[in-house]
């Protein structure tokens, strides 16, 4: 992890220097834009709080000395250095767990990776147990659950749209509709209760009505050759989808087939839970999903586990990090987490912000 972090920082400095060389050449402008984008991605990578060593402090200081940071980046990097000093200066961390605590094995592995002096105290009476479901339940120290934060991400997007919004849902996710910030007049909620995704999609998008109308017109004059292109409904801009993980793989292609690019398709985070290979996400291409940039960079390098597993381990890693920051008496921290961007403040719950990302092949390219 240390070697990886140093690689990030060296790459970051090199890219910033390259981006600073300007020219009027169009090719150089394109290259500069690409370099800046990669530099930002690598700069965010140093805030993952995943390894702790004196080498990290020296590398962070070199970033400051390079004089290529804007004021916000400089402030954040200085805060990062101060937090690392506090974390590294503490002689011992203590973690209380129940002997039968779920995820004990995973926590021990994470502690080993952190490389900090963390001691586990096994206590039957410990009240601070970790939730069995790290996605649906709120974890101690966080303001809300991962599912709730994914809803917040969707709400942030839909409040920009004044048109009606179609919500397609399975009965298992019906309760999430109430969490959407929509006026009843703008909400069209339809339960998926079919076994034929193509027929269902054509119906909810209004394509089947267009086809029936065309048939009636054609029947009036069967000898006339009329060109026909089915048109989906025009009163919608966005389609929000709350389905079981395995249902997305057929629903998204069916909606795209009948609706084309006329709608913005927004999937709930449940759409990722059965994915075992990043390439499988291309079934959802051009749709949007609450999905952290840190997570996309991790899964492209480690296929085999489901994304649900990645998210659960990420949430567990972040819970452990909160314990470390709290015991090290860190006042505040910005964290590039696996589940999202985290904002930690002492004596307060930790907020998580999950961006909506458009699914494309570029999301998982190196």
N, C-alpha and C positions, 0 to 999 in steps of 0.2 A: 504494500500500500504506500510506503514512503517513497519508493522508487517511482511509483506511478504518479504521486503528487508532485515530485520534483520535475517529472517529465511534463506535467501540465503547466507548471510555472515557467520552465524554460521555453516551452512552446508558445505560451502566452506572451512573454517578453519579445520573442523573435517576431511573432506576428504583428505586434503593435509597432515595432520598428519598421517592418515592411510597409504597414499601412500608412505610416507617417510620410513616406516618400511619395510626393504627388507629381503628377504630370498631366498634360492636356490630352494625352493619348486616350482614346476610348477604351482600349484594352486594359490600360493601367487603372482606369477608373473602375472597371468591372472587377479586376483582381483586388483592388483596394477594398471594395465593398464586401467581397467574399472574405477577405482577411479580417475585416472588422467584425463580421458576424461570427467567425470562428473564435476570434479573440474574446468576444463577449461570452461565448459558450465556455471557454476555458477559464475565464476569470470567475464565472459563477461556480465552476468546479472546485475551486479552492475553499469554498464555504460548505463543503459536505461534512466536515467534522468527523472524518472516518479514520484518521490516523493521528498519532500524537508523538512528536519527537522534536528535539532541538533543531534538527535539520529543517523542519517545517518553518520554525520561527525565522531562521536565517533566510530561507527562500522568500517568505512573506516580506521581510525587510528589503530584499533586493527588488521586489516589485515596487515598493514605495520609493526607493532610491532611483529607480529608472525614470521617474518624473514623466510618466506617460498616462497617469490616472487623472480622471476628472475629480471634482471635489467630492462627489458622493462616493465614488470608488475608493478614494483616499481615506475618507472617514470610515467606511466599512472595513477596509483592510487594517486600519489602526485598531479598530474595535476587535477585529479577529485576533490580532497579535496579543492584545491585552487579555482576551479571554483564554487564549492558549497558554499564556504565562500563568494564569490562575489555575488552569486545569493541571498543568505539568508540575506546579509547585506543591500541590496537595499530596501528602504522603500516603494517604489511604482513603479508599472509598468503600462504603459498606452497602450491600444490597440484601434486603430481607426477602426471602421467598419461602413459600410453603413447600414441604418435602414433595408433595404430589402436584406441585405447580405445573400446569401445562406450559409448554415451551421452555422448560428448564434446560433441556439439551441445547436448544437454539440460543438461549441467553448465554450459556457457558461458551459456546463457539464465538458469539459476538464479543464477549469480554476478552477472549484470547486475541481477537483481531484488533481490538482497541489498544492493547498493550499498556493499559493503565493498571495501577495497583488496586484492583477491585476485589474485595472479599465478599463471598456469599455467606449469609447467616441464615440457616434453615430454621424456620420458626413456625410451628403448627398454628400459633395464635395470630399470625400476621393477617391483618385485615385488608391490606392493600394488594389484593390478588389481581392478576391481569385477566382481562376478559377472554373468554374462549374464542369469540369471534372478533378478530381485530379490525374487521371492516365495518360491521354493522353497529357495534357497541362503542360507546365513548370510552377511551382509555384514560386512566388517571393522569392528570396533568394537562390534558388537552381540553379545549373549549367545546369540542363537538366530535362526533364520530367521522370516519372517512366518508361514509355514505352521506351524512349531512353536509359535509364540506363539498362533496360532488354536486349535491342539489344547489348549494350556494353558488357554485360555478355556473351552473345552468341558469339560475335565476339572474345572475349578472348579465348574461347574454340576452335573455328573452325580454328584459325590461327595456331594451333598445328598440323593440319592435312593437308597433301599435296595431298591426293586423292580427287577425285570428290565428291561433296556434293549435295545430292538431297534436294530440297526445295519444299514442298507441301504447297500451299496457297489458301485461298479463295480470291475472287476479292477485298473484303473489306480491305485486308491486303497486296495488291500487292505492295504498295509504300514502305513497309518495306524491300523488297528484295534489293532495291537500297542502303540501309544502311548497308548491310552485306559486310564485307571486303573480297571479293572473286574475283579472276580473272574470267573473263567470261569463260575461258577454263575449270575451275573447277566447274562451276555452272550449275546444271541441275534443272530448275524451271518448275514445272508442276502445273497448276491450277486445284483445285478440282472442277469438274463440273458434278459430277455424283450423283446419289441417292443411289448407291449400294457401300458401303464401302469395302466389300470383293472383288468384281470385280475390283474396282479401285486400291486397294492395291496390288492385284496379278499382275495387269498390270504394275504399276510403279516400282515394285520390280523385274520384269522380270520373275515371276513365271509362268504366263500364256504362255509365249514364251517357257519355258521349257516343259510345259504340251503339247503344240502343237507339239513340236519337238518329244516328246515321242510317240504321237499318230501317227505321220508320220512313225516313225520307226516300231511301232507295226503293222501298216497296211501292211508293206512290208512282214511280216511273222506272220500272225494272230495266227498260231498254236504254236508259241514260247512263253513261259511264261517268261516275262522280269520283273525283279524287278525295281521299279521306285520310286525315292524320288525327288520331285520337288526342284530345286535349284534356289535361288534368285541370282540376279546379283552380281558380285564380284568386280566391279570397284568402289564401294561405301563403306564408313565406317560410315558415319553420315547422318541422315535424320532430317532436320529442318522443323518444322511444324508451319505455321501461319494460324489458322482457327478460325471460330466463336466458342465461348465457348461451345455451345451445340454439336458441331461436333467432338470434341476431344473424347467424351465418346464412340463413335463407331469407330473412325479412329485408335486410339492407339491399341485397341485389334485386329483389323483387320491387322494392320501392323505387330504386334507381331506374329500373327497366320501364316502369310506367310513368314516373315523374321526372325522369331525366335530371337536369340541373335546375329545374324550376323551384326546388325547395332546398333549404338548409336542413340536413338531417343531423340531429343531436342525440347521441346514444348515452344512456346512463353507464356508470362505471361497471355495472354488472356485465356489460358486453365483453369485458376483457378477461373474465374469470376463468374461462375454459381454454384460453389461448395458451398453447405450449411452444409455439414458434412464431416469432415476429412476423414472418411472411403470411401467416394466417390472417393477420389484421388487414391485409390487402383486400380481403373479402368486404371490408367496410370502407374501402377507398372513397375519398371525397366526403365522408361523413365526419362528424366532430365528436370528441369524447374527452371528458375530464382526465387528463393524463400528464403527469409531470415530465419535464425535459430530462431530469435525472433518471427517471425510470426508463425512458426510451433509450438512453445511452447504455443502460445496464443490460436490458434484455437482448439487445442486438449482439452482445458479446457472450451471452450465456443462455442458449436455448436448452430446452429439456424440461425445465420446471414451468408450471402454469404461471400466468401473470398474477393470478390470485395468490399464489405462493410468494411471488416477488413482493406484492403489496403487503402481505401479512408480515414477512420478514422485515420489510422496510418500516412498517409501523412499530414493530418490536424494537428495531434498532433505534428509532426516534424516541421511544419511551425510555430506553436505557440512556440515551444521550441527555434527556431531560433530567434524569436522576444525577448524572455527572455534573451538569451545569449548575443544578441547584446546590449540590454539596460543595462545589468549588466556589460558590457565592458569586457566580457570574450574574451581572445585573440585566444584561440584554444581549441578544444574539440574533442574527439573521442566518438561517440555515437552509442550504440547498438540499432538502430532504428527498427521499425516494418517493414518498407519497405526495409531496408538494413543497412549496416554499413555506418554511416555518418562521414564526416570529415569537421568540421566547422573551419573556420578562419575568424577573423574580417576583414572587408573591402574586402571581397571576397565572391564568391558564394560557397555554400555548395555542396560538392561532395557526391554522393551516390554510393556505391559498393554493387551489389547484387550477391551473390554466386549462382552457379548452384548446385542444390541438386538432388540426385537420389531419386525418389519416392519409398518408401517402408513402410512396417508396422512399422518398427523401428523408422521412422521419427516422428511418433505421439505417440510413447510409452512413458510412464512416466519415 
